[in-house]
Amino acid sequence: MKKTYLFDWGDTLMVDFPGSHGKMFLWETLECVEGAKSTLSTLSQSNTIYIATGAVDSREHEIKSAFDRVGLSEYISGYFCHANIGLHKTSAAFYDAISQRLQIPKSQIFMVGDTFDKDICPALTSGINAIWYNPSNLPQPELELSKGQSFRLIHSLYQLCE
């Protein structure tokens, strides 16, 4: 079954350098997170990939420009952000809107993100599958899941291809 992956941007696919400010596509240095390119290359062969970012100061074409600079945009079908959804990523409504725009059942959508509160919780609340990318091995926060809800924990992007 073909899946649709929504990936967070900063520190999930691209390094969010502390001290760097402003729109990421304008930063002097841009860098992929380890495993991002090979993982997206593999996943995109039989799945669809989108970016779901909480960035509020970047528009869709600016986000794509950052992905162009690091060679990841060829694997990405589109970009969802505050500017084109009109909602904040920290709300379940953000994911509801994406599912409606894509006309894809939530059961076929998987959100991959590194921030439990901003990526995983809202996705689960909306009924979307969640994959917590936790390379730092942070302790799992307390979370009361509804019946049937669960998320996958990975420590490396390469694990998505297993």
C-alpha positions as CSV (number, residue, x, y, z in Angstrom):
1,M,0.0,0.0,0.0
2,K,1.3,3.4,-1.0
3,K,1.9,5.7,2.0
4,T,2.0,9.4,2.3
5,Y,4.8,10.8,4.5
6,L,4.7,14.2,6.0
7,F,8.2,15.3,7.2
8,D,9.0,18.1,9.6
9,W,11.7,20.4,8.3
10,G,14.1,21.7,11.0
11,D,16.2,19.0,12.7
12,T,14.2,16.2,11.0
13,L,15.5,16.6,7.4
14,M,17.7,19.7,7.6
15,V,19.9,20.9,10.4
16,D,18.5,23.9,12.3
17,F,21.7,25.6,13.3
18,P,21.5,27.4,16.6
19,G,22.2,31.1,16.1
20,S,20.9,31.1,12.6
21,H,18.0,33.5,12.2
22,G,15.6,34.5,9.5
23,K,14.4,32.4,6.5
24,M,16.4,29.2,6.2
25,F,16.7,29.4,2.4
26,L,18.8,32.6,3.0
27,W,21.2,31.0,5.5
28,E,24.8,30.9,4.4
29,T,25.1,27.2,5.4
30,L,22.5,24.6,4.9
31,E,22.9,20.9,5.7
32,C,20.8,17.8,5.6
33,V,20.3,15.6,8.6
34,E,22.3,12.4,8.4
35,G,20.4,9.9,6.2
36,A,17.9,12.4,4.9
37,K,18.9,12.1,1.2
38,S,19.1,8.3,1.0
39,T,15.9,7.8,3.1
40,L,13.9,10.2,0.9
41,S,15.3,8.7,-2.2
42,T,14.3,5.2,-1.1
43,L,10.8,6.1,0.3
44,S,9.9,8.2,-2.8
45,Q,10.2,5.2,-5.1
46,S,6.9,3.8,-3.8
47,N,5.4,6.5,-1.5
48,T,4.6,10.2,-1.6
49,I,6.5,12.7,0.5
50,Y,5.5,16.2,1.7
51,I,6.9,18.7,4.1
52,A,4.7,19.8,7.0
53,T,6.5,22.6,8.8
54,G,5.7,25.0,11.6
55,A,7.8,27.7,10.0
56,V,5.7,30.8,10.1
57,D,8.1,33.2,8.4
58,S,8.6,31.2,5.2
59,R,6.4,30.7,2.2
60,E,6.1,27.5,0.2
61,H,8.5,28.7,-2.6
62,E,11.1,29.7,0.0
63,I,10.9,26.4,1.8
64,K,11.3,24.6,-1.6
65,S,14.4,26.8,-2.3
66,A,16.0,25.6,0.9
67,F,15.4,22.0,-0.2
68,D,16.7,22.8,-3.7
69,R,20.0,24.0,-2.1
70,V,20.6,20.6,-0.4
71,G,19.3,18.4,-3.2
72,L,16.2,17.1,-1.5
73,S,13.4,18.8,-3.4
74,E,13.4,16.2,-6.2
75,Y,11.9,13.7,-3.7
76,I,9.2,16.1,-2.3
77,S,5.7,16.4,-3.8
78,G,4.7,19.6,-1.9
79,Y,5.1,21.8,1.1
80,F,2.6,22.6,3.9
81,C,3.2,25.6,6.1
82,H,1.3,28.3,8.0
83,A,1.3,30.5,4.9
84,N,-0.6,28.0,2.7
85,I,-2.7,26.2,5.3
86,G,-3.6,29.1,7.5
87,L,-3.2,27.1,10.7
88,H,-0.3,26.4,13.1
89,K,1.3,22.9,12.9
90,T,0.8,22.5,16.7
91,S,-3.0,22.0,16.1
92,A,-4.7,18.9,15.0
93,A,-6.6,21.1,12.5
94,F,-3.4,21.6,10.5
95,Y,-3.2,17.8,9.8
96,D,-7.0,17.7,9.2
97,A,-6.5,20.4,6.5
98,I,-3.6,18.5,4.9
99,S,-5.6,15.2,4.8
100,Q,-8.5,17.1,3.2
101,R,-6.4,18.9,0.6
102,L,-4.6,15.6,-0.4
103,Q,-7.9,13.7,-0.3
104,I,-6.1,10.8,1.4
105,P,-7.5,8.9,4.4
106,K,-5.6,9.7,7.6
107,S,-4.8,6.0,7.9
108,Q,-2.4,6.3,5.0
109,I,-0.6,9.4,6.3
110,F,2.5,9.2,8.5
111,M,4.0,12.3,10.2
112,V,7.7,12.1,10.9
113,G,9.1,14.7,13.3
114,D,11.7,15.3,16.0
115,T,9.6,17.3,18.4
116,F,7.2,15.2,20.4
117,D,4.9,18.1,21.4
118,K,4.9,19.9,18.1
119,D,5.0,17.0,15.6
120,I,3.7,13.8,17.2
121,C,0.9,14.9,19.6
122,P,-1.0,17.0,17.1
123,A,-0.7,14.4,14.4
124,L,-2.0,11.7,16.8
125,T,-4.8,13.9,18.0
126,S,-5.9,14.4,14.4
127,G,-5.9,10.6,13.7
128,I,-2.7,10.6,11.6
129,N,0.0,8.0,12.2
130,A,3.1,9.4,13.8
131,I,6.8,8.5,13.8
132,W,8.9,10.1,16.4
133,Y,12.4,10.7,15.1
134,N,14.4,10.9,18.4
135,P,18.2,10.8,17.5
136,S,19.1,12.2,20.9
137,N,17.3,9.4,22.7
138,L,15.2,11.8,24.8
139,P,12.9,10.3,27.4
140,Q,9.3,9.7,26.2
141,P,7.0,12.3,27.6
142,E,3.8,11.1,29.4
143,L,1.0,10.8,26.9
144,E,-2.4,9.3,27.3
145,L,-3.2,7.7,24.0
146,S,-6.7,7.0,22.8
147,K,-7.7,3.4,22.0
148,G,-5.9,2.2,19.0
149,Q,-3.4,5.1,18.9
150,S,0.3,4.5,18.9
151,F,3.4,5.9,17.4
152,R,6.7,4.5,16.1
153,L,10.0,5.5,17.7
154,I,13.1,5.8,15.5
155,H,16.6,7.0,16.3
156,S,17.8,7.2,12.7
157,L,16.1,8.2,9.5
158,Y,17.5,5.0,7.9
159,Q,15.0,3.0,10.1
160,L,12.2,4.3,7.9
161,C,13.5,2.1,5.1
162,E,13.6,-1.1,7.1
